[in-house]
Each structure stands twice: as C-alpha cells, then as structure tokens.
Amino acid sequence: MELDALDIAANEAFPGYLVRKDLVRRYARQYPVPTYVVEFLLGRYCASVDEAEIEEGLAIVERQLDGRTIRAAEQEIFKSRAREEGPVRLIDIIRARLDAKNDCYVAELPSLTLKDARIGTPLVTENQRMLADGFYAEVTLEYDPVIAQERNGRPFGIQALRPIQMSNPNVLDVLARGRRHFTTAEWIDFLLRSTGLEPDTMDERAKRVVLLRLIPFVERNYNLVELGPRGTGKSHIYQQVSPFSHLISGGRATVAKMFVNMASGQRGLVCHYDVVCFDEIAGVSFDQKDGVNIMKGYMASGEFSRGKESIRAEGSMVMVGNFNVSVEQQQRVGHLLSPLPKQMRDDTAFHDRIHAFAPGWDFPKLDPREHLTDHFGLVNDFLSACWTSLRAQPRLSALQNRVFWGGALSGRDIEAVHKTVSGLLKLIFPDPDMEVDDEDLEWIVRLALESRRRVKEQQKRCLKAEFRNTHFSFTLGVDGTEQFVATPELHSDEAIDPDPLPPGQVWAIGPGLPETGPGLYRIEVTEGPGGGIRILNHPVPPAFRESVRVAEQNLYASAANLIGDRDARAHEYTVQLRPFDADASGTRLGVPVLAAFVGALLDRGTRGAAIIAGPLNLGGSLDQLADPVAIAELAVDKGASVLLLPVTARRELMNLPDDIWTKLNIEFYGDAADGVFKLLE
C-alpha cells in the first residue's frame, strides 16, 4: 500500500494508535469475532507504518487468533486443554447471571456452550456489562477436577478476564493533540477511514450520513432513525466498530432485557451500553403491551419507571431499517417513517422523541472493492474509548450569541437540534478549546436542522393541523440574515419551495413568446458597494436586459416609496436569471425583477411557495398581462400555493377552471409597489 498525504499526517498525529484497515478486514473474515476484537490485537502489535514491524506483529496476531478464537465444533478441544494442560486463554463473549439458589454468580461462554462456569464476585462487580448482554474479552478459563467430583459441581471457572477495550485514561488528550494536525475536511475523511470507509469514493452528502450515524456514540440519550435502501451498511458501525454498542436484530425485544428485570433487579442494555441499535426495525416488537410506552418515556427523558423505582440511563437509541421502494414512491404511498412497527409508525408523540432522521438513501450501496479503505485509521478500541469519554462533555457554548433559531422550532425541536449540533462538534472538534469558524458552524447547524425537520415533515403527514409550520430557519450572528433549511428529498429544484426564499431571490412566471408559452424563472439579485448592474447570464437575452432596465429605472424613480432613505444608486447589483422551461427569453419580467432588487436592498426574504408575474413600463404603470389563465395553470403545475397578478388580469381569469381555484390562492396588486410588498416577507 502506498501512503497518501492523509496517512502521513495521521502517522505524525497518532503514532502507536493506527492500524491498516485492509488488515482488519482480512483477519475479521477469517475468525469468528467482531472487527473491533481483531483491531484490539492489531492495535497492540501492529500500530505502526513500518512494514517490517507490521509483518512481525501480524505473526503474533495470527498465533493469538488461531489459538484463542473458537470455531464451530472446536469447543470440546478447548475444554479438554483446560482439563489436561491447565488454564487456557480464549477470546469470547462473556455473560454472567446471579444464581440465587446458591448465592453466587455463574458465567456463560457461548462459543464453548458453557452456561455455568464459576466466576468471582469482584470480577462481576468490576465488569457489570456482563450482567446485561455480555461483551468480548480475553478470558482465562480453568478446570478443577476436585469440584468436578462434587454433586452438581462446576469444574470450569473464570480465573481472569480482560475486556476488549482501551484502558488508557488519557485518551482524550491524545485525540485533542492529534486533531490539530488536520483541517476540518481532512479530519472528517480520517474519521471515515477509522470506521473502515474510504472517503474518496463518497460525496459530501454520504459523508454527512456517516457523521449522523456516529453521533449516538458521543451524545448521551440521543435518538436516531436511519431508513433507506438495503446494503448501505446502516447496522455495520453499531455491531463492528465499538464494544460500547449493542445491536438487536429484528424480532422480539423484552422489557427486562432493554430496561430492567423486575424479578432480579438486573439493569438492562440501556444502562450498560452507550448505544443500543434496533436492526431491521420493522420487525421489532416488545413482549409486553407497555413496551413501546416505556421506550417512548425513556427516549424523552432518559428515565424509566419499573415498580416504585425511577431509573436513569444514558444509552442512546438507534433504529435502522429498509425501504422496499424508492424514497419518492415511499412518500407517495405513505410517509418516510412508515417502515417503523405498527405501534410507532403513526404515533406523532413517538416521532417527537426522535432527534434526527439520517437520509440512508444518500449513502451508496457498499461495494467492498470501492467503499472500504485500505489506508490507515485509528484503532477502534482507542477511538471508541475517546467517544465514550466525549459523552460527558457539553458543547452548546459554541452556539451562544452566534446562532439564533427561527420561530417555527418548538422546544423539543430546539432540544433535538442542540443535541445533534453538540454531537457533531464533539466528533469534528474533540478539543473544546478549538475555535469553530462560521463556515463550519453553518453547515453543522444546517445538517442538524435538516435531520430534525425530516422528522417534523413526517409528523405533518400524519397530523397536518398540529404540525403545519415546518419552515425551520436560523440566523448566524446578530446581524445575519435568516436562512431557511429544507429537506432535499421533499423538494425539486424546478418546483416552488414552501420555505421563504433568501433576500433578492424571487420566483416569477413570464408570459413568454408565442412559440414557447409562459415559463418559470428564478431571479437572483445580490447587492454590494459600488454602482451599476451586472447580469451574469451569458449571453444576456435581450428581452431580459430590457426587463432589468425597466425595473432599474422604476427603482430609482420610486426609491422613496420602495426603500425609504436608502440610496439605490450607491449599490452594485448582480443579477442572474434561471429559466426552467422552454421559454428562456426573460421577457416582460419588470415587476419580479423590481421585487428582487427591493428584497436585496431591504434584506427581506420572499414569501414561501409564492410566484409573481407582471410586465412593467418605464413610466411605472403596469402593462396588460397576456394569457393569465395559462400562467395560473403553470403555477399549479410547479407547486405554488400563491400567485400574485396585476388586478387588470382579473376579468380574464373568469375562464379559469374550478379545480385551479381550489389549488391556488390568487392575490391581485394595483401597482408595482403593492405587488413588491405583497411578495416580500
């Protein structure tokens, strides 16, 4: 393997904490243990970029994996060795339970089919996760022939064990120092390589899906849903990367296993693991009727009550599942949370507990030859130890006096967005003293808002009256402009977005030429210091140049009515016309261009789902609008809910079909200024 720039930077930043991920895959496929177990050994003996050291370490790893992992039908060999040769070391899941009849603990080693091995109370007390569902460990197993002679004796015993996890308490210091060697983009790529993925084969959307998948590891009580096509590696990261994560495959989940066993008082998975993931969520059901309600309460507060006791836990909840159809078809036949089990799919209160919905359809189907990396990444037991330590750190101080939320966000929405932002900041800036610049903070906030809004849009489909306003927005800085965040799968670039547009942007319909008919346009104007107008289209359509000239003269002539005491001539305007239909002439768009100028100067956004049409002349009066019926029909086709037209078009609209009137709210304006201010927020 040839080292690239990221490998070299990683070696300088994290000497002794790296492993080649192609080696991990090679050995993980050969032995019956998860990836992080193999990485634990590779990290111990092969954490180097020196080929000779790696080869020497591989020989040791192979010997240990050969001698300590238990393949099918080999269990009796290990038992025999323990009897004949003395204590043996092996790598297996270890679980424990209390034997109340004999007042002692007994251990289970599944690969050896041992269910009643002796284990000392101190070992259980120090490693209580073995009481929940167990964990992988290096176990020293002994055999006592004297006990074997006793009635109901238990000859096998656990002499010692070592969990497969990092024991260095200063892991965060190492991670913080190493992070400073990378730019933000490089660090994200390195994180992906550390999980076994190759970032060079993925676009930005796919990388951000991976970041969302990682948030539950660093954020307490974080609830994530990811649904999408099969084969995109949704559950891989929760099963193979961290020993602090537990995967529940589709099927029945018991309240006792998840939360607490009322008979024994034993705490469940959410108390012992950082992340509990439900795989194939569509097939999951609880053994008790109140199971979903207990889960719902836990997702809301991090607490659950069983009997008289209220128990707090910090385990994050992840639900992953598959669509059987495309995203577009799923939205036509139901909503994007339809694959959840029956008790959850239409329960808007349950949906409200979900902090983020990761778009699994933005991640490619995994091709091992393309999407899995052969380069260096962090050893997973080191990385997972860092993640579990980061869970205790708050990170919302980065938002104070920098980000302000729009009015559409409820209290639960803000809490969800805060948790997502906090998780992303921990992943990308593990050192709390690192400065987060505005550019990075903006995309992090946008991702958090988008992933929460996706939940709200599904609630809106279930109960439209209660969740009507989903127009999530934020303002960056005290003097910033309010920015609206959409969910891409719900919108088309050629359809009218229900969210308000930024200042200077306007949807317009032009009457077009006789041979083309009316067409949809998006007009975008930005202003800055200077003077004059620059049209970015090349070549500039002559008819559009005339529309801009007419709008410019009306702006100067009516500046007092339109923009108050601002000096319209003291700005340079950049104008761009984006046509979406056959007509690209930009003819007779005077009023829409004027609205874009005024919106840019006043820093006022444009009403969501609104289109304006109207020709203007140099004298400031409105020209007659040709074929307003065709314009209204096109507005409905493009998904608009509001159409602004000159009042002179009212008579011709008497011929408009009834079904158009029911789908479109047509508002009339009497002059150009009236039209502009009816369009702007």
C-alpha positions in Angstrom: 0.0 0.0 0.0 1.3 3.5 -0.9 0.9 6.1 1.8 -1.0 9.2 0.8 -1.0 12.7 2.5 -3.7 11.7 5.0 -1.7 8.6 6.0 1.4 10.7 6.6 -0.5 13.3 8.6 -2.1 10.5 10.7 1.2 8.9 11.4 2.6 12.2 12.7 -0.5 12.9 14.8 -1.2 9.4 16.3 1.9 7.3 16.4 1.1 3.9 18.0 -2.7 4.3 17.6 -3.0 3.4 13.9 -3.9 0.3 12.1 -4.2 -0.6 8.4 -7.9 -1.2 7.8 -7.3 -3.8 5.0 -5.5 -6.0 7.5 -8.5 -5.7 9.8 -10.9 -6.9 7.1 -8.6 -9.8 6.2 -8.5 -11.2 9.7 -12.0 -10.3 10.6 -13.3 -12.6 7.8 -11.1 -15.5 8.9 -12.1 -15.6 12.6 -15.5 -15.7 14.4 -15.1 -12.4 16.2 -16.2 -8.8 15.5 -14.0 -6.3 13.8 -13.1 -4.4 17.0 -11.7 -7.6 18.6 -9.3 -8.0 15.6 -8.4 -4.4 15.8 -7.7 -4.7 19.5 -5.0 -7.2 18.8 -3.7 -5.4 15.6 -3.5 -2.2 17.6 -1.5 -3.9 20.3 1.1 -5.4 17.9 0.8 -3.6 14.5 0.2 0.0 15.4 3.0 1.2 13.0 3.6 2.3 9.4 6.9 0.4 9.3 6.3 -2.7 7.1 8.8 -4.9 9.0 7.1 -4.1 12.3 3.7 -4.8 10.8 4.8 -8.2 9.5 6.3 -9.1 12.8 3.1 -8.0 14.6 0.9 -9.9 12.2 2.6 -13.2 13.1 1.8 -12.6 16.7 -1.8 -11.7 16.0 -2.3 -14.7 13.8 -0.9 -17.0 16.6 -3.2 -15.4 19.1 -6.3 -15.6 16.9 -5.6 -19.1 15.9 -5.0 -20.2 19.5 -7.7 -18.2 21.3 -10.8 -18.0 19.0 -13.2 -20.8 19.0 -14.5 -22.1 15.6 -17.6 -24.2 15.3 -17.2 -27.8 16.6 -13.9 -26.8 18.4 -15.4 -26.2 21.8 -14.6 -29.6 23.2 -10.9 -29.2 22.3 -10.7 -26.0 24.5 -12.4 -27.8 27.4 -10.1 -30.7 27.0 -7.0 -28.4 27.0 -8.2 -26.7 30.2 -8.5 -30.1 31.9 -5.3 -31.7 30.6 -2.9 -28.7 30.3 -4.2 -26.2 32.8 -5.7 -22.8 32.4 -6.3 -21.7 28.8 -6.8 -18.3 27.3 -9.6 -17.7 24.8 -11.5 -14.8 23.2 -15.2 -15.0 23.6 -18.3 -13.2 24.7 -18.7 -13.5 28.5 -22.1 -13.1 30.2 -23.0 -13.6 33.8 -26.1 -14.1 35.9 -26.9 -14.5 39.6 -27.6 -18.0 40.8 -29.9 -17.0 43.7 -30.2 -20.6 44.9 -26.5 -21.0 45.6 -25.9 -17.2 46.3 -23.2 -16.9 43.6 -22.6 -15.7 40.1 -22.2 -18.0 37.1 -20.7 -17.1 33.8 -21.7 -18.1 30.2 -19.2 -18.6 27.4 -21.4 -19.1 24.3 -18.7 -20.4 22.0 -17.8 -23.2 24.5 -21.5 -23.8 25.2 -20.7 -23.3 28.9 -23.6 -21.8 30.9 -22.5 -22.3 34.5 -18.8 -21.5 34.8 -17.7 -20.2 38.3 -16.8 -16.5 38.4 -15.8 -14.4 41.4 -18.0 -11.6 42.7 -15.2 -9.0 42.3 -14.9 -9.8 38.5 -18.6 -9.3 38.1 -18.7 -6.1 40.1 -15.8 -4.6 38.1 -17.5 -5.6 34.7 -21.2 -5.2 35.2 -21.9 -5.2 31.5 -21.6 -9.0 31.6 -24.9 -9.0 33.5 -26.7 -7.2 30.7 -25.8 -9.0 27.5 -22.1 -9.6 27.8 -19.0 -8.3 26.0 -16.0 -9.7 24.3 -13.0 -10.3 26.5 -9.8 -12.3 26.8 -10.7 -14.9 29.3 -8.5 -17.3 31.3 -10.5 -20.5 31.8 -9.5 -23.1 34.5 -10.7 -26.6 35.3 -10.8 -28.0 38.8 -11.1 -31.8 38.9 -11.9 -31.8 42.6 -15.0 -29.7 42.1 -15.9 -32.0 39.1 -16.3 -34.9 41.6 -18.8 -33.0 43.7 -22.5 -33.3 43.2 -23.7 -30.5 40.9 -20.2 -29.3 40.9 -19.0 -26.7 38.4 -15.5 -27.6 37.4 -14.9 -24.8 34.9 -14.2 -21.3 36.3 -13.1 -17.9 35.1 -9.7 -17.2 36.6 -9.2 -13.8 35.0 -10.5 -11.7 32.2 -9.5 -8.6 30.2 -12.3 -6.7 28.4 -11.5 -5.9 24.7 -11.3 -2.1 25.3 -8.8 0.6 25.8 -7.6 1.2 29.4 -5.6 4.4 28.9 -7.5 7.1 30.9 -5.9 10.0 28.9 -7.3 9.1 25.5 -9.0 12.5 25.0 -5.7 14.3 25.5 -4.1 12.2 22.7 -7.1 12.7 20.4 -7.2 16.5 21.0 -3.4 16.9 20.3 -3.7 14.8 17.2 -6.7 16.6 15.8 -4.7 19.8 15.5 -2.7 18.2 12.6 -5.7 18.2 10.3 -8.0 20.6 8.6 -11.8 20.0 9.2 -12.2 18.3 5.8 -9.1 16.1 6.4 -10.3 15.2 9.9 -13.8 14.1 8.6 -12.1 11.9 6.0 -9.8 10.4 8.6 -12.8 9.7 10.9 -14.4 7.8 8.0 -11.2 5.8 7.4 -11.1 5.0 11.1 -14.6 3.4 10.7 -13.3 1.4 7.7 -14.8 3.5 4.9 -12.9 5.2 2.0 -14.0 8.9 1.8 -12.5 9.5 -1.6 -15.3 7.4 -3.1 -18.1 9.4 -1.4 -19.8 12.8 -1.9 -20.4 15.3 0.9 -24.0 14.0 1.5 -22.8 10.4 2.1 -20.0 11.6 4.5 -22.6 13.5 6.5 -24.8 10.4 6.8 -21.8 8.7 8.4 -21.3 11.6 10.8 -25.0 11.4 11.8 -24.5 7.6 12.4 -21.7 8.4 14.8 -23.4 11.0 17.0 -25.0 8.4 19.4 -21.5 7.3 20.4 -20.6 10.8 21.7 -24.0 12.1 22.8 -26.0 10.8 25.8 -29.6 9.7 25.3 -29.5 10.5 21.5 -32.4 9.1 19.4 -31.6 8.4 15.8 -33.5 6.9 12.9 -32.0 5.8 9.6 -34.1 4.3 6.9 -33.0 3.6 3.3 -32.2 1.0 0.7 -30.7 -2.3 1.6 -26.9 -2.9 1.6 -25.8 0.6 2.7 -24.0 -0.5 5.9 -26.5 1.0 8.3 -26.0 -1.5 11.1 -22.3 -2.3 10.5 -21.0 0.5 12.6 -23.1 -0.4 15.6 -22.0 -4.0 15.5 -18.4 -4.0 14.4 -16.8 -0.7 15.5 -17.3 -0.2 19.2 -17.5 -2.6 22.2 -19.8 0.1 23.8 -22.5 -0.6 21.3 -25.1 -3.4 21.2 -27.1 -4.5 18.1 -30.6 -6.0 18.5 -31.6 -7.9 15.3 -35.2 -7.7 14.1 -37.5 -9.7 16.4 -39.0 -9.5 19.9 -37.4 -7.2 22.4 -38.1 -7.8 26.0 -38.6 -5.0 28.6 -36.5 -7.0 31.0 -33.6 -7.1 28.6 -33.9 -3.5 27.5 -34.6 -1.7 30.8 -34.7 -3.8 34.0 -35.6 -7.3 35.1 -38.2 -6.9 37.8 -37.5 -10.4 39.2 -33.8 -9.9 39.8 -33.4 -6.1 39.7 -30.8 -6.5 36.9 -30.4 -3.4 34.8 -30.9 -3.7 31.1 -29.0 -2.8 27.9 -29.6 1.0 28.0 -27.9 1.1 31.4 -24.8 -0.8 30.3 -24.2 0.4 26.7 -23.6 3.7 25.1 -25.6 2.8 22.0 -28.4 0.3 21.6 -29.4 -0.3 18.0 -32.5 -1.9 16.7 -31.7 -3.5 13.3 -34.5 -4.2 10.9 -36.8 -2.0 13.0 -39.9 -3.0 11.0 -39.8 -6.5 12.6 -39.2 -5.4 16.2 -41.9 -5.8 18.8 -42.0 -5.9 22.6 -43.1 -8.8 24.8 -45.3 -6.5 26.9 -48.0 -4.2 25.7 -46.5 -1.2 27.5 -43.0 -1.8 26.0 -43.3 1.0 23.4 -44.6 3.4 26.1 -41.7 2.6 28.3 -39.4 3.1 25.4 -41.2 6.4 24.5 -40.8 7.7 28.0 -37.1 6.7 28.1 -36.4 8.4 24.8 -38.0 11.7 26.1 -36.3 11.9 29.5 -33.6 9.3 29.8 -35.5 7.7 32.7 -37.9 4.8 33.0 -40.0 3.6 36.0 -40.4 0.0 36.9 -42.3 -0.6 40.2 -41.5 2.1 42.7 -38.1 2.9 41.4 -37.3 5.5 38.7 -34.1 4.6 36.9 -31.8 6.9 34.9 -29.7 5.6 32.0 -27.6 7.2 29.2 -27.8 4.7 26.4 -28.6 6.3 23.0 -31.3 4.6 20.9 -30.8 4.0 17.2 -33.4 2.5 14.8 -32.3 1.4 11.4 -34.4 -0.2 8.7 -35.1 -0.6 4.9 -37.4 0.9 2.3 -38.9 -1.6 -0.1 -39.4 1.1 -2.6 -37.7 4.4 -3.6 -37.9 7.5 -1.5 -40.2 9.1 -4.0 -42.6 6.1 -4.0 -42.4 5.9 -0.2 -43.7 9.5 0.1 -46.5 8.8 -2.4 -47.8 5.7 -0.6 -47.3 6.9 3.0 -44.5 8.8 4.8 -40.8 8.2 5.5 -41.4 6.7 8.9 -43.9 4.1 7.6 -41.4 1.2 7.9 -41.5 1.5 11.7 -43.5 -1.1 13.6 -47.3 -0.6 13.8 -47.2 0.9 17.3 -44.7 3.6 16.2 -45.3 4.4 12.6 -48.2 6.9 13.0 -47.6 7.9 16.6 -46.6 11.6 16.4 -45.7 11.6 20.1 -43.2 8.8 19.5 -41.8 10.6 16.4 -41.3 13.8 18.5 -38.7 11.9 20.6 -36.5 11.2 17.5 -33.7 13.8 17.5 -32.6 13.2 13.9 -33.6 11.2 10.8 -30.5 10.3 8.7 -31.2 10.0 5.0 -29.9 6.5 4.3 -30.8 6.9 0.6 -27.9 9.4 0.3 -25.4 6.7 1.1 -24.2 4.3 -1.7 -24.7 0.6 -1.7 -21.5 -0.7 -0.2 -19.1 -2.2 -2.7 -16.1 -3.7 -0.7 -13.7 -3.1 -3.5 -14.7 0.6 -3.8 -16.0 1.9 -0.5 -13.9 0.1 2.1 -10.5 1.7 2.8 -7.0 0.1 2.6 -5.4 3.1 4.4 -4.6 3.8 8.0 -7.2 4.7 10.6 -7.4 4.9 14.3 -7.6 1.7 16.3 -11.2 1.2 17.1 -10.8 0.5 20.8 -8.9 3.8 21.2 -11.5 5.6 19.1 -14.4 4.1 21.0 -12.8 4.9 24.3 -12.5 8.6 23.1 -16.1 8.6 22.1 -17.4 7.3 25.4 -15.3 9.9 27.2 -16.7 12.7 25.0 -20.2 11.9 26.1 -19.6 13.7 29.4 -18.6 17.0 27.7 -21.2 19.7 26.9 -20.7 21.6 23.7 -23.5 24.1 23.4 -21.4 27.1 24.4 -20.2 27.2 20.7 -23.8 28.4 19.8 -24.2 31.1 22.4 -24.7 34.6 20.8 -23.8 33.1 17.4 -26.8 31.1 16.3 -30.5 32.2 16.7 -33.4 29.8 15.9 -36.4 30.7 13.8 -39.9 30.8 15.2 -41.0 27.5 13.7 -38.9 25.5 16.1 -40.7 24.2 19.2 -39.0 23.4 22.5 -38.5 19.7 21.5 -37.1 20.8 18.1 -34.6 23.1 19.7 -33.5 20.3 22.1 -33.1 17.9 19.3 -31.1 20.3 17.1 -28.9 21.2 20.1 -28.1 17.5 20.7 -27.2 17.0 17.0 -25.0 20.1 16.9 -23.3 19.1 20.1 -22.6 15.6 18.8 -21.2 16.9 15.5 -19.0 19.4 17.3 -17.6 16.6 19.6 -16.8 14.4 16.6 -15.2 17.1 14.5 -13.7 19.3 17.2 -12.9 16.9 20.1 -10.8 19.6 21.7 -13.3 22.0 23.3 -10.7 24.8 23.1 -10.6 24.6 19.3 -12.2 27.5 17.5 -15.2 26.7 15.3 -15.4 29.2 12.4 -18.6 30.4 11.0 -18.3 28.4 7.8 -18.1 25.1 9.7 -20.7 26.1 12.2 -23.2 27.0 9.4 -23.1 23.6 7.7 -23.3 21.8 11.1 -26.4 23.8 12.0 -27.9 23.2 8.6 -27.4 19.4 8.9 -28.9 19.4 12.4 -31.9 21.4 11.3 -32.4 19.3 8.2 -32.2 16.0 10.0 -34.8 17.2 12.6 -37.1 18.8 10.0 -37.2 15.4 8.2 -39.0 14.1 11.4 -41.4 17.0 11.5 -42.3 16.6 7.9 -43.4 13.0 8.6 -45.4 14.2 11.6 -47.1 16.8 9.3 -48.2 14.0 7.0 -49.7 12.1 10.0 -51.3 15.2 11.6 -51.3 18.2 9.4 -53.3 20.5 11.6 -50.9 20.3 14.5 -47.6 20.3 12.6 -48.4 22.9 10.0 -45.3 25.1 10.3 -42.2 23.1 9.4 -40.2 26.1 7.9 -37.1 25.7 10.0 -34.7 28.6 9.9 -31.7 30.1 11.7 -29.7 33.3 11.8 -25.9 33.2 12.1 -24.7 36.3 14.1 -26.7 39.1 15.5 -26.7 41.0 12.2 -27.1 37.9 10.0 -29.8 37.0 7.5 -32.5 34.5 8.4 -31.7 31.3 6.4 -34.3 28.5 5.8 -33.3 24.9 5.7 -35.1 22.4 3.5 -35.0 18.6 3.3 -33.9 17.8 -0.3 -36.0 14.7 -0.8 -39.2 16.7 -0.4 -38.3 19.3 -2.9 -37.4 19.6 -6.6 -35.1 22.3 -8.0 -37.8 23.1 -10.5 -40.7 23.2 -8.0 -41.7 26.1 -5.8 -40.2 25.6 -2.3 -42.7 26.2 0.5 -39.9 27.8 2.5 -39.3 31.6 2.2 -36.5 32.5 -0.2 -33.5 34.5 0.8 -33.4 38.2 0.2 -33.0 39.1 -3.5 -34.5 35.8 -4.8 -37.9 35.6 -6.5 -39.9 33.0 -8.3 -41.5 34.5 -11.4 -43.6 33.4 -14.5 -43.0 35.3 -17.7 -45.7 35.3 -20.5 -43.0 34.0 -22.9 -43.0 34.1 -26.6 -45.9 32.9 -28.9 -44.0 29.8 -29.9 -43.0 28.8 -26.3 -45.8 30.0 -24.0 -45.2 31.0 -20.3 -42.2 29.8 -18.4 -41.0 29.6 -14.8 -37.9 31.6 -13.7 -35.9 32.1 -10.6 -34.4 35.6 -10.4 -31.5 36.1 -8.1 -30.1 39.6 -7.2 -27.2 40.4 -4.8 -26.1 43.9 -3.9 -22.8 45.3 -2.7 -20.9 48.6 -2.6 -20.3 50.4 -6.0 -22.6 51.3 -8.8 -24.4 49.9 -11.8 -25.8 46.5 -12.8 -24.1 43.3 -13.9 -26.1 40.5 -15.5 -24.4 37.1 -15.1 -26.2 35.3 -17.9 -24.0 34.8 -21.0 -25.2 35.7 -23.5 -27.8 38.0 -21.9 -31.2 37.5 -23.5 -32.2 41.0 -25.0 -35.7 40.8 -23.6 -34.4 40.1 -20.1 -31.9 43.0 -20.4 -34.9 45.2 -21.2 -36.8 43.9 -18.1 -33.8 44.7 -15.9 -33.5 48.2 -17.4 -37.2 48.9 -16.8 -37.0 47.6 -13.2 -33.8 49.7 -12.5 -35.4 52.9 -13.7 -38.5 52.3 -11.6 -36.3 51.6 -8.6 -34.6 54.9 -8.9 -37.8 56.8 -9.7 -39.8 55.4 -6.8 -36.9 54.8 -4.3 -38.6 56.7 -1.5 -41.7 54.5 -1.7 -39.8 51.3 -2.1 -36.7 51.5 0.0 -37.1 54.6 2.2 -34.0 56.8 2.7 -31.6 54.3 1.2 -29.6 55.4 -1.8 -30.4 53.0 -4.6 -27.6 54.3 -6.9 -24.9 53.6 -4.3 -25.0 49.9 -4.8 -23.7 47.5 -7.5 -26.3 44.8 -8.4 -25.5 41.4 -9.7 -28.5 39.8 -11.5 -28.9 36.2 -12.7 -31.9 34.6 -14.5 -32.5 30.9 -14.2 -35.1 29.6 -16.7 -36.8 26.2 -16.0 -39.0 25.8 -19.1 -38.8 26.2 -22.9 -39.0 30.0 -22.7 -35.6 31.4 -21.7 -36.2 34.9 -23.1 -36.9 36.6 -19.8 -39.4 38.9 -21.5 -41.8 41.2 -19.6 -40.5 40.4 -16.1 -40.3 44.0 -14.8 -42.3 43.6 -11.6 -40.5 40.4 -10.5 -37.0 41.9 -11.1 -38.1 45.1 -9.2 -39.2 42.8 -6.3 -35.8 41.1 -6.3 -34.0 44.5 -6.2 -36.1 45.7 -3.3 -35.7 42.4 -1.4 -31.9 42.6 -1.7 -31.8 46.2 -0.6 -34.1 45.8 2.4 -32.7 42.4 3.3 -36.2 40.9 3.3 -36.9 37.4 2.1 -39.6 36.3 -0.3 -42.8 34.5 0.8 -42.6 30.8 0.5 -44.5 29.0 -2.3 -45.3 32.3 -4.0 -44.9 33.4 -7.6 -45.3 36.8 -9.1 -46.0 37.8 -12.7 -46.4 41.2 -14.2 -44.9 43.4 -17.0 -43.9 47.0 -16.2 -43.1 50.0 -18.3 -40.7 52.9 -17.8 -43.4 55.2 -16.6 -44.2 52.9 -13.7 -47.6 51.7 -14.8 -48.5 48.0 -15.3 -48.8 46.7 -18.8 -51.5 44.2 -19.8 -50.6 40.6 -18.9 -51.0 38.1 -21.7 -52.9 34.9 -21.1 -53.1 34.9 -17.2 -55.1 31.6 -17.4 -52.0 29.8 -18.8 -49.9 31.4 -16.2 -52.1 30.2 -13.3 -52.1 26.7 -14.7 -48.3 26.7 -14.9 -48.1 28.0 -11.3 -50.2 25.0 -10.1 -48.0 22.6 -12.1 -44.9 24.0 -10.4 -46.4 23.5 -6.9 -47.0 27.1 -6.0 -49.8 28.0 -3.5 -49.8 31.8 -4.0 -49.8 33.6 -7.4 -49.6 37.4 -7.5 -51.0 39.1 -10.6 -51.9 42.6 -11.7 -55.6 43.4 -10.9 -56.2 44.1 -14.6 -55.9 40.3 -15.2 -59.0 39.6 -13.0 -61.6 39.6 -15.8 -59.7 37.1 -18.0 -59.4 34.7 -15.0 -63.2 34.2 -15.1 -62.3 31.4 -17.6 -60.0 29.7 -15.1 -61.1 26.1 -14.3 -62.7 25.5 -10.9 -60.0 22.9 -9.8 -57.3 25.6 -10.3 -59.1 28.0 -8.0 -59.2 25.3 -5.3 -55.4 24.6 -5.6 -54.1 28.2 -5.9 -54.6 31.4 -3.9 -54.5 34.3 -6.5 -53.7 37.7 -5.0 -54.0 40.9 -7.0 -51.9 44.0 -6.8 -52.8 47.5 -8.0 -49.3 48.9 -8.8 -45.7 47.8 -8.8 -45.0 48.8 -5.2 -48.2 47.0 -4.0 -47.0 43.8 -5.8 -43.5 44.0 -4.4 -44.6 44.4 -0.7 -47.2 41.7 -1.0 -44.5 39.3 -2.3 -41.9 40.1 0.4 -41.9 38.7 3.9 
